[in-house]
Amino acid sequence: CMRVVFWADVIVLFVNLLFLYSWMFEQGFLPDWQIISQLFFFNTVLLITKRRVFSPPKGHYSFQIIINAGGIILEDHYVREVIARERLQAVVMPPGKVFLSINSLGLVIENRLRILPEHFVDQARLVEELAGRFSLPRIDRDEAVRRGWHYSPLKIIATVIGFSFITVLVLAGLAELTAGPVRLFLCLLFFLAFMLVVLRFVSSFTHRRGAVVKRRNRGTDLILIPLIAVVVMTLYEAANMTDKNSSVKKTPAASSAFSSRLSAIDPPPIFSSILTRHVTNEEIQAGFAEVVAEWSRENRSEYERKLVETAANPQMISAQLAKPSGESAVDLSLQPIRQVGRRHSFFHLFAPSVEKEETIVAMVRILCLCAAELDAAQPFTYPGFVGIAPGNSRIFAAKLLRQYLAKSTVSRQTALELLKFSRKLETVLPDAETLLAAENYCWGQRLRMRIVEYQQQRTNFSRASNYPDPDDKRVLQLRKIIFEKPLPVLQRYEKGLVTFPAILRELELCRLEAVSTVESWGWRVFDTLLLPYEFRYLIGALDCSYDWPDIWENTINGRQHLHALGYIAAISAFQAEKDLMPVNLNELCTWLASTPEDPVKLPRDLFTGLPLLYDIASGPRLFSAGPDGRPATKDDIVLYP
């Protein structure tokens, strides 16, 4: 039974080492602490189960103590040790259930404590026999510690931690001060010294004076081989990884960085702790209300004045996004999106406490300016946010206006100003060719950054098939499918030749072609993100499919809300002035026009190219037919109320 347990332990050890080896050869580095902790938990459960199932049977022993007049003999399957009675000094009793202590009998032999096996048959009789025949005193574990015969558990733990710290310190020093063959040579010397210490420690249990080795333990030999291999691999891996990090070409410095024109209206510092706190929405709203109550009237008035001035400043409208030249490199960042996200959170919490019309309108305009700024910042952000982040900002601006109109109203002049403001912003919206070119450039910059990470991760232990050099041919093929094929389809829509529902199928075919292409290379697929098996540190971190139907739907949805801002405000202003709703959009546009020479055109449905739908019988209701182009379906986009 004990041999079964022993060989079970050997098999478990080999399985663990096989897992570590396969991970290292597959990934190029050892597992992180999360994987190691899961492996440790699995082994702990296995150990407890093994001890429950494989308990030693009665009458079958693997360890024996023979007592005679001259002393005692300790014998197991592999070692036989004769101990004269003059060397015996005391019997150390088991400590019982004590934390960090071994619950087994001990013998003091020449001022050293020898721990006997825990499962010992007839332990009480053995103690009586030893104490009576050799006149040995019985002492407890604490007394053995006080006399210096045994180390305390805390001292043992401190020694292990200290030894580990020294080992890590030596390895860190070797990694910092040496490189290449010199480092490898010193690491091997350190490993040999480490193994000699371990061998001395292990030998102290078996090769004592009077001990005779009966047979070699083949299991120990088998265990030492993979242990030596894993230590050598780990040391070499550490040296090799540091060499890679020091010799790899660093990411080129950014030639330019994006700076926001709207930083003056960022949330005041007193709200920073509320906006960055990870709590529930109810707790955030309660905390925000408390801070608003403590906000001085002068500071609040100054901030609202700054909002109005910034929103009315025509210089805040960003210039139209130009196609990147590709001559310079930039370091991509999520900072522009995070800045707009903080403003969104602040306006969402601040708007319910605002009563002034000019302040709400200023916040709506600021959000639209943030969307225009995100369009201009596209070459500076990570790929995948094209059209979606600006679209969400425009939708939120319209939502903020509608929430205010639900409890109040605006003037006709305000509606007309919002209409002119949205028209100005529509003139700087990037077209499909510019958006795709900027996203293509951004995708390439992200790939450039990933190549640097790939070179840092790849080591000499990494299989070449898993970490090949960048495949420019495949990258070029994929970029053509993702960014060049959808362009003529989107340009037909922009020119008004087709509606958005008509190009949905063609955009979906472009996405499916990208998916089938990368799958033909043997890459693994996880949801809509394709993670390559062979290029996991290159293109695998990027979106290789680009769901253009969904991306462009979000883009048009946001632009639709921007286009309808003035009309949303006009419906409320018309009702406030005439105390009734406009019968149709023609009446609304005629009333809204300042002069007959400057008519207001009907609002356009950007999905179908037709005027927006207006239904006075339902409340009234201003809405778009949505991506499917059919009214009265679930994807209708309601703009008012």
C-alpha positions as CSV (number, residue, x, y, z in Angstrom):
1,C,0.0,0.0,0.0
2,M,2.8,2.4,0.9
3,R,4.5,1.6,-2.4
4,V,1.3,2.4,-4.2
5,V,1.2,5.8,-2.4
6,F,4.8,6.4,-3.3
7,W,4.4,5.7,-7.0
8,A,1.2,7.7,-7.1
9,D,3.2,10.6,-5.8
10,V,5.8,10.1,-8.5
11,I,3.1,10.0,-11.2
12,V,1.5,13.2,-9.8
13,L,4.9,14.9,-9.8
14,F,5.5,13.9,-13.4
15,V,2.1,15.2,-14.5
16,N,2.8,18.5,-12.8
17,L,6.2,18.8,-14.4
18,L,4.7,17.8,-17.8
19,F,2.2,20.6,-17.4
20,L,4.9,23.1,-16.6
21,Y,7.1,21.9,-19.5
22,S,4.3,22.0,-22.0
23,W,3.3,25.5,-20.8
24,M,6.9,26.7,-21.1
25,F,7.4,25.3,-24.6
26,E,4.0,26.5,-25.7
27,Q,4.0,30.0,-24.3
28,G,7.7,30.6,-23.9
29,F,7.5,31.4,-20.1
30,L,6.4,29.8,-16.9
31,P,2.8,30.1,-15.8
32,D,1.7,33.1,-13.8
33,W,0.6,32.9,-10.1
34,Q,-3.1,32.3,-10.9
35,I,-2.2,29.1,-12.8
36,I,0.2,28.1,-10.1
37,S,-2.3,28.6,-7.4
38,Q,-4.9,26.5,-9.2
39,L,-2.3,23.8,-9.7
40,F,-1.5,23.9,-6.0
41,F,-5.2,23.7,-5.0
42,F,-5.6,20.6,-7.3
43,N,-2.6,18.9,-5.7
44,T,-3.8,19.7,-2.2
45,V,-7.2,18.1,-2.9
46,L,-5.4,15.1,-4.4
47,L,-3.1,14.8,-1.4
48,I,-6.1,14.8,1.1
49,T,-8.0,12.3,-1.0
50,K,-4.9,10.0,-1.3
51,R,-4.4,10.0,2.5
52,R,-8.1,9.1,3.0
53,V,-8.1,6.3,0.5
54,F,-4.6,4.7,1.0
55,S,-4.3,4.2,4.7
56,P,-1.7,1.7,5.9
57,P,-3.3,-1.7,6.6
58,K,-2.9,-3.3,10.0
59,G,-0.1,-5.9,10.3
60,H,1.8,-4.6,7.3
61,Y,4.5,-2.2,8.2
62,S,7.1,-0.2,6.2
63,F,9.1,1.1,9.2
64,Q,10.3,-0.9,12.3
65,I,12.1,-0.2,15.5
66,I,14.1,-3.1,17.1
67,I,15.0,-2.7,20.8
68,N,17.8,-4.7,22.4
69,A,20.2,-4.3,25.3
70,G,22.8,-2.5,23.2
71,G,20.4,0.1,21.7
72,I,17.9,0.3,19.0
73,I,17.7,-0.4,15.2
74,L,15.7,1.8,12.8
75,E,14.9,0.0,9.6
76,D,12.7,0.7,6.5
77,H,12.7,-0.7,3.0
78,Y,15.9,1.2,2.0
79,V,18.0,2.1,5.1
80,R,19.1,0.2,8.3
81,E,20.5,2.3,11.1
82,V,22.0,1.0,14.4
83,I,21.9,3.5,17.3
84,A,23.9,2.7,20.5
85,R,22.2,3.3,23.8
86,E,24.9,5.9,24.7
87,R,23.7,8.2,21.9
88,L,20.1,8.2,23.0
89,Q,19.2,11.2,25.3
90,A,15.4,11.7,25.5
91,V,12.0,10.8,24.2
92,V,10.1,13.8,22.8
93,M,6.3,13.4,23.1
94,P,3.9,14.3,20.3
95,P,2.7,17.9,20.7
96,G,-0.9,17.1,19.8
97,K,-3.0,19.2,17.4
98,V,-0.8,22.3,17.3
99,F,-0.5,24.7,14.4
100,L,2.7,24.4,12.3
101,S,3.8,21.3,14.2
102,I,4.4,17.7,13.3
103,N,2.1,15.4,15.4
104,S,4.5,12.5,15.8
105,L,7.0,10.9,18.3
106,G,10.6,12.0,18.4
107,L,14.0,10.8,19.7
108,V,16.9,13.0,20.7
109,I,20.1,11.4,19.4
110,E,23.3,13.2,20.1
111,N,21.6,16.6,20.6
112,R,19.6,16.2,17.4
113,L,15.8,15.5,17.2
114,R,14.8,12.6,15.0
115,I,11.1,12.6,14.0
116,L,9.6,9.1,13.7
117,P,6.8,8.2,11.3
118,E,3.4,9.6,12.2
119,H,1.4,6.4,11.9
120,F,3.2,4.3,14.4
121,V,1.6,1.1,15.8
122,D,1.5,0.8,19.7
123,Q,3.2,4.1,20.2
124,A,2.5,4.2,24.0
125,R,4.2,0.8,24.5
126,L,7.2,2.0,22.6
127,V,7.5,5.1,24.8
128,E,7.3,2.9,28.0
129,E,9.9,0.5,26.6
130,L,12.4,3.2,25.7
131,A,11.9,5.2,28.9
132,G,12.1,2.1,31.1
133,R,15.0,0.2,29.5
134,F,17.3,3.1,28.8
135,S,16.1,5.5,31.5
136,L,15.3,8.2,29.0
137,P,13.4,11.3,30.2
138,R,10.1,12.2,28.5
139,I,10.0,15.8,27.4
140,D,7.6,17.8,25.3
141,R,8.4,19.6,22.0
142,D,8.7,23.1,23.6
143,E,11.3,21.8,26.1
144,A,13.3,20.3,23.1
145,V,13.2,23.7,21.5
146,R,14.4,25.5,24.6
147,R,17.3,23.1,25.0
148,G,18.3,23.6,21.4
149,W,17.5,20.1,20.2
150,H,14.9,21.3,17.8
151,Y,14.0,24.4,15.8
152,S,10.8,26.2,16.5
153,P,8.2,26.3,13.7
154,L,8.6,30.1,13.3
155,K,12.3,29.7,13.0
156,I,11.9,27.1,10.3
157,I,9.5,29.4,8.4
158,A,11.8,32.4,8.8
159,T,14.7,30.2,7.5
160,V,12.8,29.1,4.4
161,I,11.6,32.7,3.7
162,G,15.2,34.0,4.2
163,F,16.7,31.3,2.0
164,S,14.1,32.0,-0.7
165,F,14.7,35.8,-0.5
166,I,18.5,35.3,-0.8
167,T,17.9,33.0,-3.8
168,V,15.7,35.6,-5.6
169,L,18.1,38.3,-4.7
170,V,21.0,36.5,-6.2
171,L,19.1,35.7,-9.4
172,A,18.0,39.4,-9.6
173,G,21.6,40.5,-9.2
174,L,22.7,38.1,-11.9
175,A,20.0,39.3,-14.2
176,E,20.8,42.9,-13.7
177,L,24.6,42.8,-13.7
178,T,25.4,40.1,-16.2
179,A,24.2,39.1,-19.7
180,G,24.6,36.4,-22.3
181,P,27.0,33.4,-21.7
182,V,28.4,35.0,-18.5
183,R,25.0,35.1,-16.9
184,L,24.2,31.5,-18.0
185,F,27.6,30.3,-16.6
186,L,27.0,32.1,-13.2
187,C,23.4,30.8,-13.1
188,L,24.6,27.3,-13.6
189,L,27.2,27.7,-10.8
190,F,24.5,29.0,-8.5
191,F,22.3,26.1,-9.5
192,L,25.1,23.6,-8.6
193,A,25.6,25.3,-5.2
194,F,21.9,25.1,-4.7
195,M,21.7,21.4,-5.5
196,L,24.7,20.6,-3.2
197,V,22.9,22.3,-0.3
198,V,19.7,20.4,-1.1
199,L,21.7,17.1,-1.4
200,R,23.4,17.8,1.9
201,F,20.0,18.4,3.5
202,V,18.4,15.2,2.0
203,S,21.5,13.1,2.9
204,S,21.3,14.2,6.6
205,F,18.1,12.1,6.9
206,T,19.6,8.8,5.5
207,H,23.4,8.8,5.6
208,R,24.0,9.0,9.3
209,R,26.7,7.3,11.4
210,G,25.6,3.7,11.7
211,A,23.2,3.8,8.7
212,V,23.5,1.2,6.0
213,V,21.8,1.7,2.6
214,K,20.1,-1.6,1.8
215,R,19.0,-0.7,-1.8
216,R,18.7,2.4,-4.0
217,N,15.5,4.2,-4.2
218,R,14.8,4.3,-8.0
219,G,11.9,6.7,-7.4
220,T,14.2,9.3,-5.9
221,D,16.5,9.0,-8.9
222,L,13.5,9.5,-11.3
223,I,12.3,12.5,-9.3
224,L,15.7,14.2,-9.3
225,I,16.0,14.1,-13.1
226,P,13.0,16.3,-13.9
227,L,13.7,18.5,-10.9
228,I,17.2,19.3,-12.2
229,A,15.8,19.9,-15.7
230,V,13.1,22.3,-14.5
231,V,15.5,24.3,-12.4
232,V,18.0,24.6,-15.3
233,M,15.2,25.6,-17.7
234,T,13.9,28.2,-15.3
235,L,17.3,29.7,-14.7
236,Y,18.1,29.8,-18.4
237,E,14.6,31.2,-19.1
238,A,15.1,34.0,-16.7
239,A,18.5,34.9,-18.2
240,N,17.1,34.6,-21.7
241,M,14.0,36.7,-21.0
242,T,16.1,39.6,-19.5
243,D,18.4,39.5,-22.5
244,K,15.4,39.7,-24.8
245,N,14.0,42.7,-22.9
246,S,17.3,44.6,-23.0
247,S,18.2,43.8,-26.7
248,V,14.7,44.3,-28.2
249,K,14.0,47.4,-30.2
250,K,11.9,49.7,-28.1
251,T,8.7,51.2,-29.4
252,P,9.4,54.4,-31.3
253,A,8.4,57.5,-29.4
254,A,5.2,59.2,-30.5
255,S,5.8,62.1,-32.9
256,S,2.6,63.7,-31.7
257,A,0.0,63.3,-29.1
258,F,-3.7,64.2,-29.0
259,S,-4.7,67.1,-26.7
260,S,-8.3,68.0,-25.9
261,R,-9.6,71.4,-26.5
262,L,-12.4,70.8,-24.0
263,S,-10.2,70.2,-20.9
264,A,-11.5,73.5,-19.4
265,I,-14.9,71.9,-18.8
266,D,-13.6,68.7,-17.3
267,P,-15.4,67.7,-14.0
268,P,-14.2,69.9,-11.1
269,P,-11.6,68.3,-8.8
270,I,-14.1,67.9,-5.9
271,F,-16.0,65.3,-7.9
272,S,-12.9,63.1,-8.7
273,S,-13.4,60.7,-5.8
274,I,-17.1,60.2,-6.7
275,L,-16.5,59.5,-10.4
276,T,-13.6,57.1,-9.8
277,R,-15.2,55.1,-7.0
278,H,-16.2,51.5,-7.8
279,V,-19.6,51.4,-6.0
280,T,-23.2,51.0,-7.0
281,N,-25.1,53.6,-9.0
282,E,-27.3,54.4,-6.0
283,E,-24.2,55.1,-3.8
284,I,-22.6,57.2,-6.5
285,Q,-25.8,59.3,-6.9
286,A,-26.1,59.7,-3.1
287,G,-22.4,60.7,-2.8
288,F,-22.7,63.1,-5.8
289,A,-25.7,64.8,-4.3
290,E,-23.7,65.4,-1.1
291,V,-20.8,66.9,-3.0
292,V,-23.2,69.1,-5.1
293,A,-24.7,70.4,-1.8
294,E,-21.3,71.3,-0.6
295,W,-20.3,72.9,-3.9
296,S,-20.2,76.7,-3.3
297,R,-22.5,78.9,-5.3
298,E,-19.7,81.0,-6.7
299,N,-17.7,77.9,-8.0
300,R,-20.8,76.4,-9.5
301,S,-21.8,79.6,-11.2
302,E,-18.3,79.9,-12.6
303,Y,-18.3,76.4,-13.9
304,E,-21.7,76.8,-15.6
305,R,-20.5,80.1,-17.1
306,K,-17.5,78.3,-18.5
307,L,-19.7,75.6,-19.9
308,V,-21.9,78.1,-21.8
309,E,-18.8,80.0,-23.1
310,T,-17.1,76.9,-24.3
311,A,-20.1,75.5,-26.0
312,A,-20.7,78.8,-27.9
313,N,-17.1,79.2,-29.0
314,P,-17.0,78.3,-32.7
315,Q,-13.3,77.5,-32.4
316,M,-14.2,74.4,-30.4
317,I,-15.5,72.6,-33.5
318,S,-12.6,70.4,-34.5
319,A,-11.4,70.5,-38.1
320,Q,-12.4,67.6,-40.3
321,L,-10.3,64.5,-39.8
322,A,-7.7,64.1,-42.5
323,K,-6.4,60.7,-43.7
324,P,-3.2,59.9,-41.8
325,S,0.0,60.1,-43.8
326,G,1.5,57.0,-42.3
327,E,4.9,58.7,-42.2
328,S,5.1,59.1,-38.4
329,A,4.3,56.7,-35.6
330,V,2.2,57.4,-32.6
331,D,1.7,55.6,-29.3
332,L,-1.9,54.6,-29.1
333,S,-3.9,55.4,-26.0
334,L,-7.4,55.2,-24.6
335,Q,-7.0,58.6,-23.0
336,P,-9.4,60.5,-25.3
337,I,-12.1,57.9,-24.7
338,R,-11.5,58.0,-20.9
339,Q,-11.7,61.8,-20.9
340,V,-15.1,61.8,-22.7
341,G,-16.3,59.0,-20.4
342,R,-15.6,61.1,-17.3
343,R,-17.5,64.0,-18.8
344,H,-20.4,61.7,-19.7
345,S,-20.5,60.4,-16.1
346,F,-20.4,63.9,-14.6
347,F,-23.1,65.3,-17.0
348,H,-25.3,62.3,-16.3
349,L,-25.2,63.0,-12.5
350,F,-25.2,66.8,-12.8
351,A,-28.1,67.3,-15.3
352,P,-31.0,66.5,-12.9
353,S,-29.9,69.3,-10.6
354,V,-29.7,71.9,-13.5
355,E,-32.7,74.2,-14.1
356,K,-31.2,76.8,-16.5
357,E,-32.0,76.2,-20.2
358,E,-28.7,77.7,-21.3
359,T,-26.7,75.3,-19.1
360,I,-28.5,72.2,-20.4
361,V,-28.2,73.3,-24.0
362,A,-24.5,74.0,-23.3
363,M,-24.0,70.4,-21.9
364,V,-25.8,69.0,-25.0
365,R,-23.5,71.0,-27.3
366,I,-20.4,70.0,-25.3
367,L,-21.3,66.3,-25.7
368,C,-21.6,66.7,-29.5
369,L,-18.2,68.5,-29.5
370,C,-16.7,65.6,-27.5
371,A,-18.0,63.3,-30.3
372,A,-16.3,65.5,-32.9
373,E,-13.2,65.4,-30.9
374,L,-13.3,61.6,-30.7
375,D,-13.6,61.5,-34.5
376,A,-10.4,63.7,-34.8
377,A,-8.7,61.5,-32.2
378,Q,-9.2,58.2,-34.0
379,P,-5.6,57.9,-35.2
380,F,-4.5,58.2,-31.5
381,T,-6.8,55.5,-30.0
382,Y,-6.8,51.8,-30.1
383,P,-8.5,50.2,-33.1
384,G,-12.1,49.0,-32.9
385,F,-13.7,52.3,-31.6
386,V,-14.3,53.7,-35.0
387,G,-17.7,55.4,-35.1
388,I,-19.0,53.6,-32.0
389,A,-17.5,55.9,-29.3
390,P,-18.5,59.2,-31.1
391,G,-21.9,57.7,-31.8
392,N,-22.5,56.9,-28.2
393,S,-21.6,60.5,-27.2
394,R,-24.1,61.9,-29.8
395,I,-26.9,59.6,-28.6
396,F,-26.2,60.6,-25.0
397,A,-26.5,64.3,-26.0
398,A,-29.9,63.7,-27.5
399,K,-31.0,61.7,-24.4
400,L,-29.9,64.5,-22.1
401,L,-32.0,67.0,-24.1
402,R,-35.0,64.8,-24.1
403,Q,-34.8,64.3,-20.3
404,Y,-34.8,68.0,-19.9
405,L,-37.7,68.5,-22.3
406,A,-39.8,66.0,-20.3
407,K,-39.9,68.4,-17.4
408,S,-39.4,71.8,-19.1
409,T,-39.2,73.4,-22.5
410,V,-36.9,75.5,-24.6
411,S,-37.4,78.6,-26.8
412,R,-37.7,78.7,-30.5
413,Q,-34.4,80.6,-30.7
414,T,-32.7,77.8,-28.8
415,A,-34.1,75.2,-31.2
416,L,-32.9,77.2,-34.2
417,E,-29.4,77.6,-32.7
418,L,-29.2,73.8,-32.0
419,L,-30.3,73.2,-35.6
420,K,-27.5,75.4,-37.0
421,F,-25.0,74.0,-34.6
422,S,-25.7,70.4,-35.7
423,R,-25.5,71.4,-39.3
424,K,-22.0,72.9,-38.7
425,L,-20.9,69.7,-37.0
426,E,-22.2,67.6,-39.9
427,T,-19.9,69.4,-42.2
428,V,-16.8,68.1,-40.4
429,L,-18.0,64.5,-40.1
430,P,-15.4,62.2,-41.7
431,D,-16.5,60.2,-44.7
432,A,-16.1,56.5,-45.1
433,E,-12.8,56.7,-46.9
434,T,-11.2,58.8,-44.2
435,L,-12.6,56.6,-41.4
436,L,-11.3,53.4,-43.0
437,A,-7.9,55.0,-43.7
438,A,-7.6,56.2,-40.1
439,E,-8.7,52.9,-38.7
440,N,-6.3,51.1,-41.0
441,Y,-3.4,53.3,-39.8
442,C,-4.4,52.8,-36.2
443,W,-4.6,49.0,-36.8
444,G,-1.1,49.2,-38.2
445,Q,0.2,51.2,-35.2
446,R,-1.3,48.6,-32.8
447,L,0.3,45.9,-34.8
448,R,3.7,47.7,-34.5
449,M,3.3,47.8,-30.7
450,R,2.3,44.2,-30.6
451,I,5.4,43.2,-32.6
452,V,7.5,44.7,-29.9
453,E,5.6,42.7,-27.2
454,Y,6.0,39.6,-29.4
455,Q,9.8,40.1,-29.5
456,Q,9.9,40.5,-25.8
457,Q,7.8,37.4,-25.2
458,R,9.6,35.1,-27.6
459,T,12.6,33.3,-26.1
460,N,14.9,30.5,-27.1
461,F,12.7,28.0,-25.3
462,S,9.7,29.0,-27.5
463,R,8.9,26.8,-30.4
464,A,9.5,28.5,-33.7
465,S,6.2,27.3,-35.1
466,N,4.3,29.1,-32.3
467,Y,6.4,32.3,-32.5
468,P,7.3,32.9,-36.1
469,D,8.6,36.2,-37.5
470,P,5.9,38.7,-38.6
471,D,4.2,37.5,-41.8
472,D,3.9,40.6,-43.9
473,K,2.1,38.8,-46.7
474,R,-0.7,37.6,-44.4
475,V,-0.9,41.0,-42.7
476,L,-1.3,42.7,-46.1
477,Q,-3.9,40.2,-47.3
478,L,-5.9,40.7,-44.1
479,R,-5.7,44.5,-44.2
480,K,-7.0,44.5,-47.8
481,I,-10.0,42.4,-46.9
482,I,-10.8,44.4,-43.7
483,F,-10.3,48.0,-44.9
484,E,-10.3,48.1,-48.7
485,K,-13.2,45.8,-49.7
486,P,-15.9,47.6,-47.6
487,L,-14.9,51.0,-49.0
488,P,-16.8,51.0,-52.4
489,V,-19.9,49.6,-50.6
490,L,-19.9,52.4,-48.1
491,Q,-19.2,55.1,-50.7
492,R,-22.3,54.0,-52.7
493,Y,-24.3,54.6,-49.5
494,E,-22.7,58.0,-48.9
495,K,-23.5,59.1,-52.4
496,G,-27.2,58.2,-51.9
497,L,-27.1,55.5,-54.5
498,V,-28.3,52.8,-52.1
499,T,-29.9,52.8,-48.6
500,F,-28.2,51.3,-45.5
501,P,-30.4,48.2,-45.5
502,A,-29.3,47.4,-49.0
503,I,-25.6,47.3,-48.1
504,L,-26.0,45.3,-44.9
505,R,-25.5,42.0,-46.7
506,E,-22.4,43.2,-48.6
507,L,-20.8,44.4,-45.4
508,E,-21.6,41.1,-43.8
509,L,-20.0,39.2,-46.7
510,C,-16.8,41.3,-46.2
511,R,-16.7,40.2,-42.5
512,L,-17.3,36.6,-43.4
513,E,-14.5,36.7,-45.9
514,A,-12.1,38.0,-43.2
515,V,-13.2,35.3,-40.9
516,S,-12.9,32.5,-43.4
517,T,-9.4,33.8,-44.4
518,V,-8.0,33.7,-40.9
519,E,-9.6,30.4,-40.2
520,S,-8.0,28.9,-43.3
521,W,-4.6,29.8,-41.6
522,G,-5.5,27.6,-38.6
523,W,-6.2,30.3,-36.2
524,R,-8.5,29.7,-33.2
525,V,-11.8,31.5,-33.0
526,F,-13.3,32.9,-29.7
527,D,-16.7,34.7,-30.3
528,T,-16.1,37.5,-32.8
529,L,-12.4,37.9,-31.9
530,L,-10.1,35.7,-33.8
531,L,-7.0,34.8,-31.7
532,P,-4.3,33.2,-33.9
533,Y,-2.7,30.0,-32.7
534,E,0.6,31.0,-34.3
535,F,0.6,34.8,-33.9
536,R,-1.0,35.3,-30.5
537,Y,1.3,38.2,-29.7
538,L,0.8,39.9,-33.1
539,I,-2.5,40.2,-34.9
540,G,-4.3,38.0,-32.3
541,A,-4.7,41.0,-30.0
542,L,-6.5,42.9,-32.7
543,D,-10.0,42.5,-34.1
544,C,-9.4,40.4,-37.3
545,S,-13.0,40.4,-38.3
546,Y,-14.4,44.0,-38.0
547,D,-18.1,43.7,-37.8
548,W,-18.7,46.6,-40.2
549,P,-22.5,46.2,-40.2
550,D,-22.7,46.7,-36.5
551,I,-20.0,49.4,-36.5
552,W,-21.6,51.4,-39.3
553,E,-25.0,51.0,-37.7
554,N,-23.7,52.6,-34.5
555,T,-22.0,55.3,-36.5
556,I,-25.2,56.2,-38.4
557,N,-27.3,56.0,-35.3
558,G,-25.1,58.6,-33.5
559,R,-25.2,60.9,-36.6
560,Q,-29.0,60.5,-36.8
561,H,-29.3,61.8,-33.2
562,L,-27.0,64.8,-34.0
563,H,-29.0,65.5,-37.2
564,A,-32.3,65.6,-35.2
565,L,-31.2,67.7,-32.2
566,G,-32.8,71.0,-33.5
567,Y,-36.0,69.2,-34.5
568,I,-36.3,67.6,-31.1
569,A,-36.1,70.9,-29.4
570,A,-38.4,72.6,-32.0
571,I,-41.3,70.2,-31.3
572,S,-41.2,71.2,-27.6
573,A,-40.8,74.9,-28.4
574,F,-43.7,74.7,-30.9
575,Q,-46.0,73.1,-28.2
576,A,-44.9,75.7,-25.6
577,E,-45.6,78.7,-28.0
578,K,-48.8,77.5,-29.6
579,D,-50.1,75.1,-26.9
580,L,-50.6,72.4,-29.5
581,M,-48.4,69.9,-31.5
582,P,-47.4,70.5,-35.1
583,V,-49.6,68.5,-37.5
584,N,-46.6,67.4,-39.6
585,L,-43.0,68.2,-40.1
586,N,-43.7,70.7,-42.9
587,E,-45.6,72.9,-40.5
588,L,-42.8,72.5,-37.9
589,C,-40.1,73.5,-40.5
590,T,-42.1,76.5,-41.8
591,W,-42.6,77.7,-38.2
592,L,-38.9,77.2,-37.3
593,A,-37.5,79.1,-40.3
594,S,-36.4,82.5,-39.3
595,T,-37.1,84.1,-42.7
596,P,-38.7,82.8,-45.9
597,E,-35.3,83.3,-47.6
598,D,-33.7,80.8,-45.1
599,P,-36.0,77.8,-45.1
600,V,-35.5,74.8,-42.8
601,K,-35.3,71.5,-44.6
602,L,-37.2,68.4,-43.5
603,P,-35.2,66.1,-41.2
604,R,-33.7,63.2,-43.1
605,D,-33.7,59.5,-42.1
606,L,-30.0,58.6,-42.6
607,F,-30.9,54.9,-42.8
608,T,-33.4,55.2,-45.7
609,G,-32.6,58.6,-47.2
610,L,-36.3,59.6,-46.8
611,P,-37.6,62.2,-44.3
612,L,-37.9,61.2,-40.7
613,L,-41.2,59.7,-39.7
614,Y,-43.6,61.8,-37.6
615,D,-46.7,60.4,-36.0
616,I,-48.9,62.9,-34.2
617,A,-51.5,60.3,-33.3
618,S,-49.1,58.5,-30.9
619,G,-48.2,61.5,-28.8
620,P,-46.5,62.9,-31.1
621,R,-43.6,60.7,-32.1
622,L,-40.5,61.5,-34.2
623,F,-38.6,58.4,-35.2
624,S,-36.3,56.7,-37.8
625,A,-37.1,53.4,-39.5
626,G,-33.8,52.0,-38.3
627,P,-31.3,49.7,-39.8
628,D,-33.9,47.4,-41.5
629,G,-35.5,50.4,-43.3
630,R,-39.0,49.4,-42.2
631,P,-41.1,51.4,-39.8
632,A,-43.1,49.9,-36.9
633,T,-40.4,47.3,-36.2
634,K,-38.4,46.6,-33.1
635,D,-35.3,48.4,-34.4
636,D,-37.0,51.8,-34.9
637,I,-35.0,54.6,-33.4
638,V,-37.3,56.9,-31.4
639,L,-36.0,60.5,-31.3
640,Y,-38.9,62.3,-29.6
641,P,-40.3,62.1,-27.0
